[in-house]
Amino acid sequence: MNKSDEHKLIANNKKAYHDFFIEDTYEAGIALFGTEVKSVRMGRCSIKEAYVQIEKKEVYICGMNISPYEKGNIFNKDPLRTRKLLLHDYEINKLDAEVMKKGYTIVPLTVYLKKGLVKCSIGLARGKKLYDKRESIAKKDLQREAQRDFKDSARY
């Protein structure tokens, strides 16, 4: 793998995979200020409570927490401010059309660095029902148990 192809994972939204079926993913840039970029590079970012919304053909991420940079003094911005996501027009139109359907939403999945730029992976998601969540938990338990059995059999 080339050095330029590497991604440095900053934040991951595991809860999104538990609560939603992710049907399609998109890569978007985030419009940030300098001190916010420095804080993200230090790994001080959280997207657990974040959501994505479309307003007037522009995409915004709300509830994304980027902690203030300690050495940033007056240049620090509000940690929970709404930030613009950078997507192509055809991607925005496609997402907007899908969100108009009942049951679809857009959720942030990961925040990472790619070639020195802060990127966000967003997913077009459909909500899971309670029985779907139980089913996915049961599958994970079975996989974990099978992995444990395989590990034990390899020891002997």
C-alpha positions in Angstrom: 0.0 0.0 0.0 1.3 3.4 -0.9 1.9 6.1 1.7 -0.7 8.3 -0.1 -3.4 5.6 0.0 -3.3 5.2 3.8 -6.1 6.4 6.0 -5.6 7.4 9.6 -8.8 6.7 11.5 -9.8 9.5 13.9 -13.3 8.6 15.0 -15.6 5.7 14.4 -19.4 5.5 14.9 -20.0 1.9 15.9 -23.5 2.7 17.1 -24.6 3.5 13.5 -23.9 0.0 12.4 -25.9 -1.3 15.3 -28.9 1.0 14.8 -29.1 1.1 11.0 -28.7 -0.9 7.8 -26.0 1.0 5.8 -27.1 0.8 2.2 -24.6 3.2 0.5 -21.5 5.1 1.6 -20.0 8.4 0.4 -16.7 10.2 1.2 -17.1 13.9 2.0 -14.6 16.6 3.0 -15.3 18.7 6.0 -15.0 22.5 6.0 -12.9 23.2 9.2 -10.9 26.1 10.6 -7.2 25.7 11.4 -7.4 25.0 15.1 -10.1 22.4 14.5 -7.9 20.6 12.0 -5.1 20.6 14.6 -7.5 19.2 17.2 -8.7 16.5 14.8 -5.1 15.5 14.1 -4.6 15.0 17.8 -7.6 12.6 17.7 -10.0 14.8 19.7 -13.1 14.3 17.7 -16.4 12.4 18.4 -19.3 11.6 16.0 -21.3 9.4 18.4 -24.2 11.9 18.6 -23.8 13.4 15.2 -26.3 13.4 12.3 -26.3 14.8 8.7 -28.9 17.0 7.2 -29.5 18.6 3.8 -30.6 22.2 3.6 -30.8 24.3 0.4 -28.7 21.8 -1.7 -25.9 21.9 0.9 -25.0 19.1 3.4 -24.2 19.8 7.0 -23.0 17.6 9.9 -24.6 18.6 13.2 -23.5 17.4 16.7 -20.0 16.5 15.7 -17.8 17.3 18.7 -14.3 18.6 18.0 -12.6 19.6 21.3 -11.0 23.0 21.4 -7.3 23.1 20.6 -5.4 23.9 23.8 -3.0 26.3 22.2 -5.7 28.0 20.1 -6.8 30.8 22.4 -9.2 33.2 20.6 -9.2 31.3 17.3 -11.1 28.3 18.8 -14.6 27.7 17.5 -17.6 26.2 19.3 -17.0 22.4 19.7 -20.5 21.5 18.6 -21.0 24.0 15.8 -22.6 22.9 12.5 -20.0 22.1 9.8 -20.4 21.9 6.1 -19.7 18.7 4.2 -18.2 19.0 0.8 -19.9 16.7 -1.8 -20.5 16.9 -5.5 -23.9 18.2 -6.7 -25.0 14.9 -8.2 -24.2 13.1 -4.9 -26.2 15.7 -2.9 -29.2 15.3 -5.3 -29.0 11.5 -5.0 -28.9 11.7 -1.2 -31.7 14.2 -1.1 -34.0 12.0 -3.3 -33.3 9.0 -1.1 -33.9 10.8 2.2 -37.3 11.9 0.9 -38.3 8.2 1.0 -39.7 7.1 4.3 -37.3 5.5 6.7 -34.0 6.7 5.2 -31.5 9.0 6.9 -27.9 10.0 6.5 -25.4 9.1 9.3 -21.7 9.8 9.8 -19.7 6.6 9.9 -16.0 7.5 10.3 -13.7 10.6 10.4 -10.2 10.0 9.0 -7.2 11.7 7.5 -6.5 11.0 3.8 -3.5 12.7 2.1 -3.4 15.2 5.0 -7.1 16.2 4.5 -9.9 15.5 7.0 -12.6 13.4 5.4 -15.9 12.0 6.7 -17.5 8.8 5.5 -21.3 9.1 5.5 -23.8 6.4 4.9 -27.3 6.3 3.5 -29.1 4.3 6.2 -32.4 2.6 6.9 -33.4 2.1 10.6 -33.4 -1.3 12.2 -36.3 -2.7 14.1 -35.8 -4.2 17.6 -35.9 -7.8 16.2 -33.3 -6.9 13.6 -31.0 -5.6 16.4 -31.5 -8.8 18.3 -30.7 -10.9 15.3 -27.5 -9.1 14.6 -26.4 -9.4 18.2 -27.1 -13.2 18.1 -25.0 -13.5 14.9 -22.1 -11.6 16.6 -22.4 -14.0 19.6 -22.3 -17.0 17.3 -19.3 -15.7 15.4 -17.4 -14.9 18.6 -18.2 -18.4 20.0 -17.0 -20.1 16.8 -13.8 -18.0 16.9 -13.2 -19.0 20.5 -13.8 -22.7 19.7 -11.5 -22.5 16.7 -8.8 -20.8 18.9 -9.2 -23.5 21.6 -8.9 -26.4 19.0 -5.8 -24.9 17.5 -4.1 -24.9 20.9 -4.3 -28.7 21.3 
